[in-house]
Amino acid sequence: MKNILSNYMRSRMERKTIREIHVDYGPVVTISRAYGCPGKIVAQDLALNLNKRLIGSQTPHWKWISKEILEESARELKLNKYMIKEAVNANEKGVMDDMIISLAQKFYPSDSKVKKTLADVIKGFAREGHVIIVGRAGVSLTRSIKKSLHIRLQAPVEWRNKIISERQNISIDEARRKLLEIDYKRDHLREYFEGMKVDNSIFDIVFNYQTMNEEEILETIIRVMELRKMI
């Protein structure tokens, strides 16, 4: 029992220090998106535009990552990436739940250990710099980096409902159910790393995807990166 309590308390302490990161890492851009807003498309096109500027330069090229974070975390923990995704999306467990799971860590790590590994992987990418991180609570783990920019893509629920329904050929009601569920899970992961409820004030720029087109969004991001001397 003493070992169980020790392991449990250690996992709680890890959570307090999980966001610590060296301010000289980067440059890093994070893109958070409400479900239905195409964050990966923006990240891909942003990397493409930034790298066009680097042709013939020795400066490292920009890359964008999303699923790679889960894949690297899975390798670290020797688990299937879908198990990692499930643990990352899980709701906060209580004290007894985490203690019970800690007994089975030989077979399956606790959610807190999975999330710590996820954080370590994200910080590893941030250390390398010239990276655009899509989702995975990247904003909450890299905000202390001086050369960083944190983007939020959002749009009204009804607009996103329609987009999701058309893209996935599902009913409006089903689209709304998925939207609310996935938005909740994404918010929950950010709040886990922040240690409190969060709002849009943690982002540097919030774009309304209903009223702004991709070209406007990209040009704005690049201009702000120039002003911050990230490029």
SULSULGI-V583519 format. One record per pair of residues at least 24 apart in sequence whose ideal C-beta (glycine too) atoms are under 10 Angstrom apart, sorted by the first residue. I is the first residue (numbers start at 1). J is the second residue. Records with the same first field share a line. If there is no record, write none. Layout:
I = J ; J
This chain:
1 = 99
3 = 102 ; 103
4 = 98 ; 99 ; 100 ; 102 ; 103
5 = 95 ; 99 ; 102
6 = 102
7 = 98 ; 99 ; 102 ; 103 ; 105 ; 110 ; 112 ; 113
8 = 95 ; 96 ; 98 ; 99 ; 100 ; 101 ; 102 ; 110 ; 112
10 = 102 ; 112 ; 113
11 = 98 ; 99 ; 101 ; 102 ; 105 ; 109 ; 110 ; 111 ; 112 ; 113 ; 115 ; 116
12 = 95 ; 98 ; 112
14 = 112 ; 113 ; 115 ; 116 ; 119
15 = 112 ; 115 ; 116 ; 119 ; 192 ; 193 ; 195
16 = 195
17 = 116 ; 119
18 = 112 ; 115 ; 116 ; 118 ; 119 ; 120 ; 123 ; 140 ; 141 ; 192 ; 193 ; 195
19 = 119 ; 123 ; 137 ; 140 ; 141 ; 142 ; 143 ; 144 ; 193 ; 194 ; 195
20 = 119 ; 123 ; 141 ; 144
21 = 119 ; 122 ; 123 ; 126 ; 127 ; 141 ; 142 ; 143 ; 144 ; 145 ; 148
22 = 123 ; 126 ; 127 ; 144 ; 145 ; 146
23 = 144 ; 145 ; 146 ; 147 ; 148
24 = 127 ; 129 ; 145 ; 146 ; 147
25 = 123 ; 124 ; 125 ; 126 ; 127 ; 128 ; 129 ; 131 ; 142 ; 144 ; 145 ; 146 ; 147 ; 148
26 = 126 ; 127 ; 128 ; 129 ; 130 ; 131 ; 142 ; 145 ; 146 ; 147 ; 148 ; 149 ; 230
27 = 60 ; 62 ; 126 ; 129 ; 130 ; 131 ; 132 ; 145 ; 146 ; 147 ; 148 ; 149 ; 225 ; 228 ; 229 ; 230 ; 231
28 = 122 ; 125 ; 126 ; 127 ; 128 ; 129 ; 130 ; 131 ; 132 ; 133 ; 138 ; 139 ; 141 ; 142 ; 143 ; 145 ; 146 ; 147 ; 148 ; 149 ; 150 ; 230
29 = 62 ; 64 ; 130 ; 131 ; 132 ; 133 ; 134 ; 138 ; 142 ; 147 ; 148 ; 149 ; 150 ; 151 ; 204 ; 221 ; 224 ; 225 ; 230
30 = 122 ; 126 ; 131 ; 132 ; 133 ; 134 ; 135 ; 136 ; 137 ; 138 ; 139 ; 140 ; 141 ; 142 ; 143 ; 145 ; 148 ; 149 ; 150 ; 151 ; 152 ; 203 ; 204
31 = 64 ; 66 ; 132 ; 133 ; 134 ; 135 ; 138 ; 139 ; 149 ; 150 ; 151 ; 152 ; 153 ; 203 ; 207 ; 221
32 = 133 ; 134 ; 135 ; 136 ; 137 ; 138 ; 139 ; 140 ; 150 ; 151 ; 152 ; 153 ; 154 ; 186 ; 187 ; 190 ; 200 ; 202 ; 203 ; 206
33 = 134 ; 135 ; 151 ; 152 ; 153 ; 154 ; 155 ; 183 ; 186 ; 207 ; 209
34 = 152 ; 153 ; 154 ; 155 ; 156 ; 157 ; 160 ; 179 ; 182 ; 183 ; 186 ; 187 ; 209
35 = 154 ; 155 ; 157 ; 160 ; 163 ; 164 ; 175 ; 178 ; 179 ; 180 ; 181 ; 182 ; 183 ; 184 ; 185 ; 186
36 = 153 ; 154 ; 155 ; 156 ; 157 ; 159 ; 160 ; 161 ; 162 ; 163 ; 164 ; 165 ; 167 ; 175 ; 178 ; 179 ; 182 ; 183 ; 209
37 = 152 ; 153 ; 154 ; 155 ; 159 ; 160 ; 163 ; 207 ; 208 ; 209 ; 210
38 = 153 ; 163 ; 167 ; 209 ; 214
39 = 64 ; 66 ; 132 ; 134 ; 135 ; 151 ; 152 ; 153 ; 209
40 = 64 ; 66 ; 67 ; 132 ; 134 ; 135
41 = 134 ; 153 ; 214
42 = 132 ; 134 ; 151 ; 153 ; 207 ; 209 ; 214 ; 217 ; 218 ; 221
43 = 131 ; 132 ; 133 ; 134 ; 135 ; 151
44 = 132 ; 134
45 = 214 ; 215 ; 217 ; 218 ; 221
46 = 132 ; 151 ; 214 ; 217 ; 218 ; 221 ; 222 ; 225
47 = 130 ; 131 ; 132
48 = 218
49 = 218 ; 219 ; 221 ; 222
50 = 130 ; 132 ; 218 ; 221 ; 222 ; 225 ; 230 ; 231
51 = 130
53 = 222 ; 231
54 = 130 ; 231
59 = 130 ; 231
60 = 128 ; 129 ; 130 ; 131
61 = 130
62 = 129 ; 130 ; 131 ; 132 ; 231
63 = 125 ; 128 ; 130 ; 131 ; 132 ; 133
64 = 131 ; 132 ; 133 ; 134
65 = 121 ; 122 ; 125 ; 131 ; 132 ; 133 ; 134 ; 135 ; 136 ; 138
66 = 132 ; 133 ; 134 ; 135 ; 136 ; 138
67 = 134 ; 135 ; 136
68 = 121 ; 125 ; 131 ; 133 ; 134 ; 136
69 = 118 ; 119 ; 121 ; 122 ; 124 ; 125 ; 133 ; 134 ; 135 ; 136 ; 137 ; 138
70 = 118 ; 121 ; 135 ; 136
71 = 121
72 = 117 ; 118 ; 120 ; 121 ; 122 ; 124 ; 125
73 = 114 ; 115 ; 116 ; 117 ; 118 ; 119 ; 120 ; 121 ; 122 ; 136
74 = 114 ; 117 ; 121
75 = 117 ; 121
76 = 109 ; 114 ; 117 ; 118 ; 120 ; 121 ; 124
77 = 108 ; 109 ; 113 ; 114 ; 117 ; 118
78 = 109
79 = 107 ; 108 ; 109 ; 114 ; 117
83 = 108 ; 109 ; 114
84 = 109 ; 114 ; 115 ; 117 ; 118 ; 121
85 = 114 ; 118 ; 136 ; 185
86 = 111 ; 114
87 = 111 ; 112 ; 113 ; 114 ; 115 ; 117 ; 118
88 = 114 ; 115 ; 117 ; 118 ; 136 ; 137 ; 185 ; 188 ; 189 ; 192
89 = 181 ; 182 ; 184 ; 185 ; 186 ; 188 ; 189
90 = 114 ; 115 ; 185 ; 188 ; 189 ; 192
91 = 184 ; 185 ; 188 ; 192
92 = 188 ; 191 ; 192
111 = 192
112 = 192
115 = 189 ; 192 ; 193
118 = 189 ; 193
119 = 192 ; 193
122 = 193
129 = 230
130 = 230 ; 231
132 = 221
135 = 186 ; 189 ; 190
136 = 186 ; 189 ; 190 ; 193
137 = 186 ; 187 ; 188 ; 189 ; 190 ; 191 ; 192 ; 193 ; 194 ; 198
138 = 190 ; 193
139 = 190 ; 193 ; 194 ; 198 ; 202 ; 203 ; 204
140 = 189 ; 190 ; 191 ; 192 ; 193 ; 194 ; 195 ; 198 ; 202
141 = 190 ; 193 ; 194
143 = 193 ; 194 ; 202 ; 203 ; 204
146 = 228 ; 229 ; 230
147 = 225 ; 228 ; 229 ; 230 ; 231
148 = 204 ; 228 ; 230
149 = 203 ; 204 ; 205 ; 221 ; 224 ; 225 ; 227 ; 228 ; 230
150 = 202 ; 203 ; 204 ; 205 ; 206
151 = 203 ; 204 ; 205 ; 206 ; 207 ; 217 ; 220 ; 221 ; 224
152 = 200 ; 202 ; 203 ; 204 ; 205 ; 206 ; 207 ; 208
153 = 203 ; 205 ; 206 ; 207 ; 208 ; 209 ; 212 ; 217
154 = 183 ; 200 ; 203 ; 206 ; 207 ; 208 ; 209 ; 210
155 = 207 ; 208 ; 209 ; 210 ; 211 ; 212
156 = 208 ; 209 ; 210 ; 211
157 = 183
158 = 210
159 = 208 ; 209 ; 210 ; 211
160 = 209 ; 210
163 = 209 ; 210
204 = 228
